[in-house]
Amino acid sequence: MKKVLAFDVDQTLNIAKTPIPSEMAEILRKCLGNFEICPISGQKFEQFLIQIVDPLVAAGATPSELGHLHLFVAQGTQYYKYTAGGDAYDPKSWRQVYNYPLKEEDVVKITTVLKESARELGYWEEDRLLEGDQIIENRMSQVTFSALGQTMGTSEKYDWDPDMKKREAIVAKCREKLPDFLYEIGGTTSINVAAPGMNKEFGMKHLFEELKVNKNDVLYFGDMTQPGGNDYPVVQMGVETITVRSHEDTLYALRGIVGVVA
């Protein structure tokens, strides 16, 4: 039997950039009683809290159960674990176990080339941003380009690049200008840029180490498992993977798993 259920986040556990639905929170809470639960995504820590942890707490997850939830942030280049006991959830009790940040000069290089490349291709749409939002975000161990920012509506994000051709063009131009970095397409409008090797393979290897498991103990769910997608490194590692089209597919699979182990 598997010991760990690991997940991509956007399009796998939720509609992109939104909190997981209540049905997903309820089924994940049940899974916490039988598995270590490990979301691994390019998002920053604060988004993990909003999109995953807060809905789980609203669904009644206890501090003891949250001790089995492991947040592998920025493709697993950062890892956070909940450390408090007691009866009440304390949002200040998440401890950063490790972090592998980019050098500041590399952040500047990546930010510059992303902006230049998107502008040259006509895909820099700063005029569409909602107030206070930004296209490029420093997530410490990676820099993320989100074409319409973080807070734009879901339908607008889905419509911006459904076939990934815009992002593929931006990545190609970035690689011409700055080849010595890792570029991955994720979510609906995003490109994640990191140091070489700092992808989900890196994150999964650290997951194995921190949880003292091996690849045969893990079942992974993701929507971008094709070559070039940000879940593909997990597939290449030989980790058993379920490819989903949406969070509804994941919910269906998890109900079957819970039905077997309950």
Residue pairs with C-beta under 8 A, 6 or more apart in sequence:
1 261
2 35
2 217
2 218
2 219
2 240
3 35
3 36
3 211
3 213
3 217
3 218
4 35
4 36
4 37
4 38
4 207
4 211
4 213
4 217
4 218
4 219
5 31
5 35
5 36
5 37
5 38
5 218
5 219
5 221
5 254
5 257
6 38
6 39
6 40
6 72
6 204
6 207
6 218
6 219
6 220
6 221
6 234
6 239
7 13
7 37
7 38
7 39
7 40
7 220
7 221
7 222
7 250
8 39
8 40
8 41
8 221
8 222
8 223
8 224
8 230
8 231
9 39
9 40
9 41
9 43
9 48
9 51
9 52
10 16
10 17
10 41
10 43
10 186
10 187
10 188
10 223
11 187
11 188
11 223
11 224
11 244
11 245
11 246
11 247
12 221
12 222
12 223
12 244
12 247
12 250
13 20
13 24
13 28
13 39
13 51
13 52
13 247
13 250
14 20
14 21
14 24
14 51
14 247
15 154
15 247
16 154
16 157
16 158
16 187
16 188
17 47
17 51
17 150
17 151
17 154
17 157
17 187
18 51
18 154
19 50
19 51
19 52
19 54
19 55
20 28
20 51
20 52
20 55
20 56
20 247
21 55
21 247
21 251
22 55
22 58
22 59
23 251
24 55
24 247
24 250
24 251
25 55
25 56
25 58
25 59
25 61
26 59
27 251
27 254
27 255
27 258
28 37
28 52
28 56
28 59
28 254
29 56
29 59
29 60
29 61
29 65
30 258
30 262
31 37
31 254
31 257
31 258
32 56
32 61
32 65
32 66
32 68
32 69
33 65
33 68
34 258
34 261
35 68
36 68
36 70
36 211
36 213
37 68
37 69
37 70
38 69
38 70
38 72
38 207
38 211
39 48
39 52
39 71
39 72
40 72
40 75
40 76
40 200
40 203
40 204
40 207
41 48
41 72
41 73
41 75
41 186
42 74
42 75
42 139
42 142
42 144
42 184
42 186
42 187
42 190
42 192
42 230
43 51
43 73
43 74
43 139
44 73
44 74
44 137
44 139
45 71
45 73
45 78
45 80
45 94
45 96
47 150
48 71
48 73
48 80
49 91
49 94
52 69
52 71
53 66
53 69
53 71
53 91
56 65
56 66
56 69
57 66
57 89
61 69
61 89
62 87
62 89
63 82
63 84
63 85
63 86
63 87
63 88
63 89
63 90
63 93
64 85
66 82
66 89
67 81
67 82
67 83
69 82
70 79
70 80
70 81
70 207
70 210
70 211
71 79
71 80
71 81
71 94
72 78
72 79
72 203
72 206
72 207
73 79
73 80
73 139
74 139
74 140
74 141
74 142
74 192
74 194
75 141
75 142
75 184
75 192
75 194
75 198
75 199
75 200
75 202
75 203
75 230
76 200
76 202
76 203
76 204
76 206
76 207
77 99
77 100
77 140
77 141
77 142
77 194
77 198
77 202
77 203
78 96
78 98
78 99
78 100
78 140
78 141
79 96
79 97
79 98
79 99
79 206
79 210
80 94
80 95
80 96
80 97
81 94
81 95
81 97
82 93
82 94
82 95
83 93
83 94
83 95
84 90
84 93
97 210
98 206
99 140
99 141
100 141
100 198
101 140
101 141
102 110
102 138
102 140
102 141
102 142
102 143
102 194
102 195
106 181
106 195
107 138
107 143
109 178
110 143
110 178
110 181
110 193
111 136
111 138
111 143
113 174
113 177
113 178
114 136
114 143
114 145
114 170
114 174
114 191
114 193
115 124
115 135
115 136
116 177
117 170
117 173
117 174
117 177
118 124
118 135
118 145
118 147
118 170
120 173
121 166
121 169
121 170
121 173
123 147
123 166
123 169
123 170
124 135
125 135
125 147
125 148
126 135
128 148
128 152
128 156
129 135
129 148
129 149
129 152
130 149
130 151
130 152
132 151
133 149
133 150
133 151
133 152
134 149
134 150
135 145
135 146
135 147
135 148
135 149
136 143
136 144
136 145
136 146
137 143
137 144
137 146
137 150
141 194
141 198
142 192
142 193
142 194
142 198
143 192
143 193
143 194
144 190
144 191
144 192
144 193
145 170
145 190
145 191
145 192
145 193
146 187
146 189
146 190
147 160
147 161
147 166
147 167
147 189
147 190
148 156
148 157
148 160
148 189
152 189
154 188
157 187
157 188
157 189
158 188
160 166
160 188
160 189
161 167
161 188
161 189
164 185
167 185
167 189
167 190
167 191
168 185
168 228
170 191
171 183
171 185
171 191
174 181
174 183
174 191
174 193
175 183
180 196
181 193
181 194
181 195
181 196
182 193
182 194
182 195
182 196
182 197
182 198
182 199
183 191
183 192
183 193
184 191
184 192
184 193
184 194
184 199
184 228
184 229
184 230
185 191
185 224
185 228
185 229
185 230
186 192
186 224
186 229
186 230
192 230
199 230
199 233
200 230
200 231
200 233
200 234
201 233
201 234
201 236
201 237
204 215
204 218
204 220
204 233
204 234
204 237
204 239
207 213
207 218
208 214
208 215
208 218
215 237
215 238
215 239
215 240
216 240
218 239
218 240
219 239
219 240
219 241
219 242
220 231
220 234
220 239
220 240
220 241
220 242
221 241
221 242
221 244
221 250
221 253
222 229
222 231
222 234
222 241
222 242
222 243
222 244
223 229
223 231
223 243
223 244
223 245
223 246
224 230
224 231
224 232
225 231
225 232
225 234
225 235
225 241
225 243
226 232
231 241
234 241
235 241
242 250
242 253
244 250
244 253
